[in-house]
Amino acid sequence: MEDWGQGRLWGGERFSEDDFEDPSDSLVVCEVDPELKEKLRKFRFRKETDNAAIIMKVDKDRQMVVLEEEFQVFEIRTTDDLTEAWLQEKLSFFR
């Protein structure tokens, strides 16, 4: 193998250091929306015992993590009520 300074042969082609981008050069760090931070704090320490979910997304224009949706996911059910149709209806937001 040749030294990177002179180019490295790989798969029959010659490459130099300039052909490879440093991953840290293209890394974009997003801020978290302050309103979302507060909502997450309250969510984490909430007293309710029902199931809930917070869905977040990255707003590429603002380079910020923001709230997309918040769910009180399921009401209390018995195992007899857990039909396939009921689960599909309740879990459809994952599609």
C-alpha distances in whole Angstrom, upper triangle without the diagonal:
4,7,9,12,10,9,7,7,9,12,12,12,11,12,13,14,17,17,17,21,21,24,26,27,28,30,34,36,40,43,45,49,51,54,51,51,54,55,52,54,57,55,54,57,59,62,62,62,61,57,56,53,51,49,47,44,42,44,41,44,45,41,44,44,48,50,50,53,55,56,59,58,60,64,65,65,66,64,66,66,62,62,59,61,61,58,56,59,58,54,54,52,49,48
4,7,8,7,6,5,7,10,13,13,12,10,10,10,12,15,15,16,20,20,23,25,25,27,29,33,36,39,42,45,48,51,54,51,51,54,55,52,54,57,56,54,58,60,63,63,63,62,59,57,53,52,49,47,45,42,44,41,43,44,41,43,44,48,50,51,53,55,57,60,59,61,65,66,67,68,66,68,67,64,64,61,62,63,59,58,60,59,55,55,53,50,50
4,5,5,6,6,10,12,16,16,14,11,11,9,10,13,14,15,18,18,21,23,23,25,27,31,33,37,40,43,46,49,51,49,48,52,53,50,52,55,54,52,56,58,61,62,61,61,57,56,52,50,48,45,43,41,42,39,41,42,39,41,42,46,49,49,52,54,56,59,58,60,64,65,66,67,66,68,67,63,64,61,62,62,59,58,59,58,55,54,53,49,49
4,5,5,6,9,11,15,15,13,10,8,6,6,10,11,11,14,15,18,20,19,22,24,27,30,33,37,40,43,45,48,46,45,49,50,47,49,52,51,50,53,55,59,59,59,58,55,53,49,47,45,42,40,37,38,35,37,38,35,38,39,42,45,46,49,51,53,56,55,58,61,63,63,65,63,66,65,61,61,58,60,60,56,55,57,55,52,52,50,47,46
4,6,8,12,14,18,17,15,11,10,7,7,10,12,13,16,16,20,21,20,23,25,29,31,35,38,41,44,47,49,48,47,51,52,49,51,54,53,52,55,58,61,62,61,61,57,55,52,50,47,44,42,39,40,37,38,39,36,39,40,44,47,48,51,53,55,58,57,60,64,65,66,68,66,69,68,64,64,62,63,63,59,58,59,58,55,54,52,49,49
4,7,10,13,16,15,13,9,9,7,9,11,13,14,18,19,22,24,23,25,28,31,34,38,41,44,47,49,52,50,50,54,54,52,54,57,56,55,58,60,64,64,64,63,60,57,54,52,49,46,44,41,42,39,40,42,39,42,43,47,49,50,53,55,57,60,59,62,66,67,68,70,68,71,69,66,66,63,64,64,61,59,61,60,56,56,54,51,50
4,7,9,13,12,10,6,5,4,7,10,10,12,15,17,20,22,21,23,26,29,32,36,39,42,45,48,50,48,48,51,52,50,52,55,54,52,56,58,61,62,61,60,57,55,51,49,46,44,41,38,40,36,38,39,37,39,41,44,47,47,50,52,54,57,56,59,63,64,65,67,65,67,66,62,62,59,60,61,57,56,57,56,53,52,50,47,47
4,6,10,10,8,5,5,6,9,11,11,12,15,17,19,22,22,23,26,29,32,35,39,42,45,47,50,48,47,51,51,49,51,54,52,51,55,57,60,60,59,59,55,53,50,48,45,43,40,38,39,36,38,40,37,39,40,44,46,46,49,51,53,56,55,57,61,62,63,64,62,65,64,60,60,57,58,59,55,54,56,55,51,50,49,46,45
4,7,6,6,4,6,9,12,14,12,14,17,19,21,24,24,25,28,31,34,37,41,43,46,49,52,49,49,53,53,50,52,56,54,53,56,58,61,61,60,59,56,54,51,49,46,44,41,39,41,38,40,41,38,41,42,45,47,47,50,52,54,57,55,58,61,63,63,64,62,65,64,60,59,56,58,58,55,53,55,55,51,50,49,46,45
4,5,5,6,7,10,13,14,12,13,16,18,20,23,23,24,26,30,32,35,39,41,44,47,49,47,47,51,50,48,50,53,51,50,54,56,58,58,57,56,53,51,47,46,43,41,39,37,38,35,38,39,36,39,39,43,45,44,47,49,51,54,52,54,58,59,60,61,59,61,60,56,56,53,54,55,51,50,52,51,47,47,46,42,41
4,6,8,10,13,16,17,14,15,19,21,22,25,26,26,28,31,34,37,41,43,46,49,51,48,48,52,51,49,51,54,52,51,55,56,59,59,58,56,53,51,48,46,43,42,39,37,39,36,39,41,38,40,40,43,45,45,47,50,51,54,52,54,58,59,59,60,58,60,59,55,55,51,53,54,50,49,51,51,47,46,45,42,41
4,7,10,13,16,18,15,17,20,23,24,28,27,28,30,34,37,39,43,45,48,51,53,51,51,55,54,52,54,57,55,54,58,60,63,62,61,60,56,55,51,50,47,45,42,40,42,38,41,43,40,43,43,46,48,48,50,53,54,57,55,58,61,63,63,64,62,64,63,59,58,55,56,57,54,52,54,54,50,49,48,45,44
4,6,10,13,14,11,14,17,20,22,25,24,25,28,31,34,37,41,43,46,49,51,49,49,53,52,50,53,56,54,53,57,58,61,61,60,59,55,53,50,48,45,43,40,38,39,36,38,40,37,40,41,44,46,46,49,51,53,56,54,57,60,62,62,64,62,64,62,59,58,55,56,57,53,51,53,53,49,48,47,44,43
4,7,10,11,10,12,16,18,21,24,23,24,27,30,33,36,40,42,45,48,51,48,48,52,52,50,52,55,54,53,56,58,61,61,61,60,56,54,50,48,45,43,40,38,39,36,38,39,37,40,41,44,46,46,49,52,53,57,55,58,62,63,64,65,63,65,64,60,60,57,58,58,55,53,55,55,51,50,48,45,44
4,7,8,6,8,12,14,17,20,19,20,23,26,29,33,36,39,42,45,47,45,45,49,49,47,49,52,50,50,53,55,58,58,58,57,53,51,48,45,43,40,37,35,36,33,34,36,33,36,37,41,43,43,46,49,51,54,52,55,59,61,61,63,61,63,62,58,58,55,56,56,53,51,53,52,49,48,46,43,42
4,5,6,8,11,13,16,18,17,19,22,25,28,31,35,38,41,44,46,44,44,48,48,46,48,51,50,49,52,55,58,58,58,57,53,51,48,45,43,40,37,34,35,32,34,35,32,35,36,40,43,43,46,49,51,54,53,56,59,61,62,64,62,64,63,59,59,56,57,58,54,52,54,53,50,49,47,44,43
4,5,6,8,9,13,15,14,16,19,22,25,28,32,35,38,40,43,41,41,44,45,43,45,48,47,46,49,51,55,55,55,54,51,49,45,43,40,37,35,32,33,30,31,32,29,32,34,37,40,41,44,46,48,51,50,53,57,59,60,62,60,63,61,58,58,55,56,56,52,51,52,51,48,47,45,42,42
4,5,7,9,13,14,13,15,18,21,24,27,30,34,36,39,42,40,40,44,44,42,44,48,47,46,49,51,55,55,55,54,51,48,45,42,39,36,34,30,31,28,29,30,28,31,32,36,39,39,43,45,48,51,50,53,57,59,60,62,60,63,61,58,58,55,55,56,52,51,52,51,47,47,44,42,41
4,7,10,12,15,13,14,18,21,24,27,31,34,36,39,42,40,40,44,44,42,44,47,46,45,49,51,54,54,54,53,49,47,43,41,38,35,32,29,30,27,28,30,28,31,32,35,38,38,41,44,46,49,48,51,55,57,58,60,58,61,59,55,55,52,53,53,50,48,49,49,45,44,42,39,39
4,6,9,12,11,12,15,18,21,24,28,31,33,36,39,37,37,40,41,39,41,44,43,42,45,47,51,51,51,50,46,44,40,38,35,32,30,27,28,25,27,28,25,28,29,32,35,35,39,41,43,46,45,48,52,54,55,57,55,58,56,52,53,50,50,50,47,45,47,46,42,42,40,37,36
4,6,8,7,8,11,14,17,21,24,27,30,33,35,33,33,37,38,35,38,41,40,39,42,44,48,48,48,47,44,41,37,35,32,29,27,24,25,21,23,24,22,24,26,29,32,32,36,38,40,44,43,46,50,52,53,55,54,56,54,51,51,48,49,49,45,44,45,44,40,40,37,35,34
4,5,5,7,9,13,15,19,22,25,28,31,34,32,31,35,36,33,35,39,38,37,40,42,46,46,46,45,42,40,36,34,31,28,26,23,24,21,23,24,21,23,24,28,31,32,35,37,39,42,42,45,49,50,52,54,53,55,54,50,51,48,49,48,45,44,45,43,40,40,37,34,35
4,5,6,6,10,13,16,19,22,25,28,30,28,28,32,32,30,32,35,34,33,36,39,42,42,42,42,38,36,32,30,27,24,22,19,21,18,21,21,18,20,21,25,27,28,31,33,36,39,38,41,45,46,48,50,49,51,50,46,47,44,45,45,41,40,41,39,36,36,33,31,31
4,5,5,8,10,14,17,20,23,26,29,27,26,30,31,28,30,33,33,32,35,37,41,41,42,41,38,35,32,29,27,24,22,19,20,18,20,20,16,18,20,23,27,28,31,33,35,38,38,41,45,47,48,50,49,52,50,47,48,46,46,46,42,41,42,40,37,37,34,32,32
4,6,9,11,15,18,21,24,27,29,28,27,31,32,30,32,35,35,34,37,40,43,44,44,43,40,37,34,31,29,25,23,19,20,17,19,19,16,19,21,24,28,28,32,34,37,40,40,43,47,49,50,53,52,55,53,49,50,47,48,47,44,43,43,42,39,38,35,33,33
4,6,10,13,16,19,22,25,27,26,26,29,30,28,30,34,33,32,36,38,41,41,42,41,38,35,31,28,26,22,20,16,17,14,16,16,13,16,18,21,25,25,29,31,34,37,37,40,44,46,47,50,49,52,50,46,47,44,44,44,41,39,40,39,35,35,32,30,30
4,6,10,13,16,19,22,24,22,22,26,27,25,27,30,29,29,32,34,38,38,38,38,35,32,28,25,23,20,17,14,15,13,15,15,12,14,15,19,22,23,26,28,31,34,34,37,41,43,45,47,46,49,47,44,45,42,43,42,39,37,38,36,33,33,30,28,28
4,6,10,13,16,19,21,19,19,23,24,22,24,28,27,27,30,32,35,36,37,36,33,30,26,23,21,17,15,11,12,10,12,11,8,10,12,16,19,20,24,26,29,32,32,36,39,41,43,46,45,48,46,43,44,41,41,40,37,36,37,35,32,31,28,27,27
4,7,10,13,15,18,17,16,20,21,19,21,24,24,23,27,29,32,33,34,33,31,27,24,21,19,15,14,11,12,11,13,11,7,9,10,14,17,19,22,24,27,30,30,34,37,39,41,44,44,47,44,41,43,41,41,39,36,36,36,34,31,31,28,26,27
4,7,9,12,15,13,13,17,18,16,18,21,21,21,24,26,30,30,31,31,28,25,21,18,16,12,11,8,9,9,10,8,5,5,6,10,14,16,19,21,24,27,28,31,34,37,39,42,42,44,42,39,41,39,39,37,34,34,33,31,29,29,25,24,25
4,6,9,12,11,10,14,15,14,16,19,19,19,22,24,28,28,30,29,27,24,21,17,16,13,12,9,10,11,12,9,7,5,6,9,12,15,18,20,23,26,27,31,34,36,38,41,42,44,42,40,41,39,39,37,35,34,34,31,29,29,26,25,27
4,6,8,7,7,10,11,11,12,15,15,16,19,20,24,25,26,26,24,20,17,14,13,10,10,9,10,12,13,10,9,5,5,7,9,13,15,16,20,22,24,27,30,32,35,38,39,41,39,37,38,37,37,34,32,32,31,28,27,27,23,23,25
4,5,5,6,9,10,11,12,14,15,16,19,20,24,24,26,26,24,20,17,14,13,10,11,10,10,13,13,10,10,6,6,6,8,12,14,15,19,21,23,27,29,32,35,38,39,41,39,37,38,37,36,34,32,32,31,28,27,27,23,23,25
4,5,5,6,9,10,11,13,14,15,17,18,22,23,25,25,24,20,18,15,15,13,14,14,14,16,17,13,13,10,10,9,10,14,16,16,20,22,24,27,30,32,35,38,40,42,39,38,40,39,38,36,34,34,32,30,29,29,25,26,28
4,5,5,6,9,10,11,12,14,16,16,20,21,23,23,21,18,16,13,14,12,14,14,14,17,18,14,15,11,10,8,9,12,13,13,17,19,21,25,27,29,32,36,37,40,37,35,37,36,36,33,31,31,30,27,26,27,23,24,26
4,5,5,6,8,10,10,12,14,15,19,19,21,20,19,15,13,10,10,9,11,12,13,16,17,14,14,10,8,6,6,10,11,11,14,17,19,22,25,27,30,33,34,37,34,32,34,33,33,30,28,28,27,24,23,24,20,21,23
4,5,5,6,9,10,11,13,14,18,19,21,21,20,16,15,12,13,11,13,14,15,18,19,16,15,12,10,9,9,13,14,13,17,18,21,24,26,28,31,34,35,38,36,34,36,35,35,33,30,31,30,27,26,27,23,23,26
4,5,5,6,9,10,11,12,16,17,20,20,19,16,15,12,14,13,16,17,18,21,22,19,18,15,13,12,11,15,15,13,16,18,20,23,25,27,30,34,35,38,35,34,36,36,35,33,31,31,30,27,26,27,24,24,27
4,5,5,6,9,10,10,14,14,17,17,16,13,11,9,12,11,14,16,17,21,22,19,19,15,13,11,9,12,12,10,12,14,16,20,21,24,27,30,32,34,32,30,32,32,32,29,27,28,26,23,23,24,21,21,24
4,5,5,6,9,10,13,14,16,16,15,12,10,8,11,10,14,15,17,20,22,20,19,15,12,11,10,13,12,10,13,14,16,19,21,23,26,29,30,33,31,29,32,31,31,28,26,27,26,23,22,23,20,20,23
4,5,5,6,9,12,14,16,17,16,14,13,12,14,14,17,19,20,23,25,22,21,17,15,14,13,16,16,14,16,16,19,21,23,25,28,31,32,35,33,31,34,34,34,31,29,30,29,25,25,27,24,24,27
4,5,5,6,9,11,14,15,14,12,12,11,15,15,19,21,22,25,27,24,23,20,17,16,14,16,15,12,14,14,17,19,20,22,26,29,30,33,31,30,32,33,32,29,28,29,28,24,24,26,23,23,27
4,6,5,9,9,11,12,11,9,9,8,12,13,17,19,21,25,26,24,23,19,16,15,12,15,13,10,11,11,13,16,18,19,22,25,27,30,28,26,29,29,29,26,24,25,24,21,20,22,20,20,24
4,6,9,10,12,13,12,10,11,11,14,15,18,20,23,26,28,25,24,20,17,17,15,17,16,13,14,14,15,18,19,20,24,26,27,31,29,27,30,30,31,27,25,27,26,22,22,24,22,22,25
4,7,9,11,13,13,12,13,14,17,18,22,24,26,29,31,28,27,23,20,20,18,20,19,15,16,15,17,19,20,21,24,27,28,31,30,28,32,32,32,29,27,29,28,25,25,27,25,25,28
4,6,8,10,11,10,12,13,17,18,22,24,26,30,31,29,28,25,21,20,17,19,17,14,14,12,15,16,17,18,21,24,26,29,27,26,29,30,30,27,25,27,26,22,23,25,23,24,27
4,6,9,11,12,14,16,20,22,25,28,30,33,35,33,32,28,25,24,21,23,20,16,16,13,15,16,16,16,20,22,24,27,26,25,29,30,30,27,25,28,27,23,24,27,25,25,29
4,6,8,9,12,15,18,21,25,28,30,33,35,33,32,28,25,23,20,21,18,15,13,10,12,13,12,13,16,19,21,24,22,22,25,26,27,23,22,25,23,20,21,23,22,23,27
4,7,9,12,15,19,22,25,28,31,34,36,34,33,30,26,25,22,22,19,16,13,10,11,11,11,10,14,16,18,21,20,19,22,24,24,21,20,23,22,18,19,22,21,22,26
4,6,10,13,17,20,23,27,29,32,35,33,32,29,25,23,20,20,17,13,11,7,8,7,7,8,11,14,16,19,17,16,19,21,21,17,16,19,18,14,16,19,18,19,22
4,7,11,14,17,20,24,26,29,32,31,30,26,23,21,18,18,14,11,8,6,5,6,8,9,12,15,16,19,17,15,18,19,19,16,14,17,16,12,13,16,15,15,19
4,7,10,13,17,20,23,26,28,27,26,23,19,17,14,14,11,8,5,4,5,8,10,12,15,18,19,22,19,18,20,20,20,17,15,17,16,12,13,15,13,14,18
4,6,10,13,17,19,22,25,24,23,19,16,14,11,11,8,6,5,7,7,10,13,15,18,21,21,24,21,19,21,21,21,18,16,17,16,13,12,14,11,12,15
4,6,10,13,16,19,21,20,19,16,12,10,7,8,6,5,6,9,10,13,16,19,21,24,25,28,25,23,25,24,24,21,19,19,18,15,14,15,12,12,16
4,7,11,13,16,18,18,17,14,10,9,6,5,5,6,8,12,12,15,19,21,23,26,27,29,26,24,25,24,23,21,19,19,18,15,13,14,10,10,13
4,7,10,13,15,14,13,10,7,6,5,5,7,9,12,15,15,19,22,25,27,30,30,33,30,28,29,27,27,25,22,22,21,19,17,17,13,13,15
4,6,9,12,12,10,8,6,6,6,6,9,12,15,18,18,22,25,28,30,33,33,35,32,30,31,29,28,27,24,23,23,21,19,18,14,14,15
4,6,9,9,7,6,4,6,9,9,13,15,18,22,22,26,29,32,34,37,37,39,36,34,34,32,32,31,28,27,26,25,22,22,18,17,18
4,6,6,6,5,6,7,10,10,14,17,20,24,24,28,31,34,36,39,39,41,38,36,37,35,34,32,30,29,28,26,24,23,20,19,20
4,6,5,7,9,10,13,13,17,20,23,27,27,31,34,37,39,42,42,44,41,39,39,37,36,35,33,31,31,29,27,26,22,21,22
4,6,8,11,12,15,15,19,22,25,29,30,33,36,39,41,45,45,47,44,41,42,39,39,37,35,34,33,32,30,28,25,24,24
4,5,9,10,13,14,18,21,24,28,29,33,35,38,41,44,44,46,44,41,42,40,39,38,36,34,33,32,30,29,25,25,26
4,7,9,13,15,18,21,24,28,28,32,35,38,40,43,43,45,43,40,41,39,39,37,35,34,33,31,29,28,25,24,25
4,6,10,12,15,17,21,24,25,29,32,35,37,40,40,43,40,38,39,37,37,35,33,32,31,29,27,26,23,22,23
4,7,9,12,14,18,21,22,25,28,31,33,36,37,39,37,34,35,34,33,32,29,28,28,25,23,23,20,19,21
4,6,9,11,15,18,20,23,26,29,31,35,35,38,35,33,34,32,32,30,28,27,26,23,22,22,18,18,20
4,6,8,11,15,16,20,22,25,28,31,32,34,31,29,31,29,28,26,24,24,23,20,19,19,15,16,18
4,7,10,14,15,18,21,25,27,30,31,32,29,27,28,27,26,24,22,21,20,18,16,16,12,13,15
4,7,10,11,15,18,21,23,27,27,29,26,24,25,24,23,21,19,19,17,15,14,14,10,12,14
4,7,9,12,15,18,21,24,25,27,24,23,24,24,23,20,18,19,17,14,14,15,11,13,16
4,5,9,11,14,17,20,22,23,20,19,21,20,19,17,15,16,14,11,11,13,10,12,15
4,6,8,11,14,18,19,21,18,17,19,20,19,16,15,16,14,11,12,14,12,14,18
4,7,10,12,15,16,18,16,14,16,16,16,13,11,13,11,8,9,11,10,12,15
4,6,8,12,13,15,12,11,14,14,14,10,10,12,11,7,9,12,12,14,17
4,6,10,12,14,11,11,14,16,15,11,12,15,13,10,13,15,16,17,20
4,7,10,12,10,10,14,16,16,13,13,16,15,12,15,18,19,20,23
4,7,8,6,7,11,13,14,10,11,15,14,12,15,18,19,20,23
4,5,5,7,10,14,15,12,13,16,16,15,17,20,22,23,25
4,5,5,8,11,14,11,12,15,16,15,16,19,22,22,24
4,6,7,11,13,11,12,15,16,16,18,20,23,23,25
4,6,9,10,8,10,13,13,12,15,17,20,21,22
4,7,8,6,7,10,11,10,12,15,17,18,19
4,5,5,6,9,10,11,12,14,17,18,19
4,5,5,6,9,10,10,12,15,15,16
4,5,5,6,9,10,10,14,15,15
4,5,5,6,9,10,13,14,15
4,5,5,6,8,11,11,13
4,6,5,6,9,10,10
4,6,5,8,10,11
4,6,7,9,11
4,5,6,8
4,5,6
4,5
4
